[in-house]
């Protein structure tokens, strides 16, 4: 495996908007889907109204890390483009709304990664979009797994 010049396989942390001394924090999980983007919008509004900090976490799934050859290159390019677009949107909204935002890129299973991020950052609330996948009726959605963890309030945005 060669170098990863775009940083697609590295976890990153970037800060946008004003600095905040407030210790209260909201975590929003995003993946680029319509429901996750509505969840991020809801989290931005909540953070602005309450004066909270906002963590926006983009999770790169494990299965995508196991790809090889042309499939890996295509997925890497797609992920880098998604990451860059989301980062730019988050930066724009943070500055426009005056919300202190940390944009995170983490790798692994979405529910596990969001749960670990919420615990490590001691968040007060987790906001995620509702799943639109029929398979989640059997396997359980990210939102259901976060709710079952029972450590923080979880807001599920349709």
Secondary structure as GFF3:
##gff-version 3
##sequence-region A 1 158
A	DSSP	beta_strand	12	16	.	.	.	ID=ss1
A	DSSP	beta_strand	25	30	.	.	.	ID=ss2
A	DSSP	alpha_helix	34	50	.	.	.	ID=ss3
A	DSSP	beta_strand	53	60	.	.	.	ID=ss4
A	DSSP	alpha_helix	62	65	.	.	.	ID=ss5
A	DSSP	alpha_helix	69	97	.	.	.	ID=ss6
A	DSSP	beta_strand	101	107	.	.	.	ID=ss7
A	DSSP	alpha_helix	110	120	.	.	.	ID=ss8
A	DSSP	beta_strand	125	129	.	.	.	ID=ss9
A	DSSP	alpha_helix	136	139	.	.	.	ID=ss10
A	DSSP	alpha_helix	142	149	.	.	.	ID=ss11
A	DSSP	beta_strand	153	157	.	.	.	ID=ss12
###
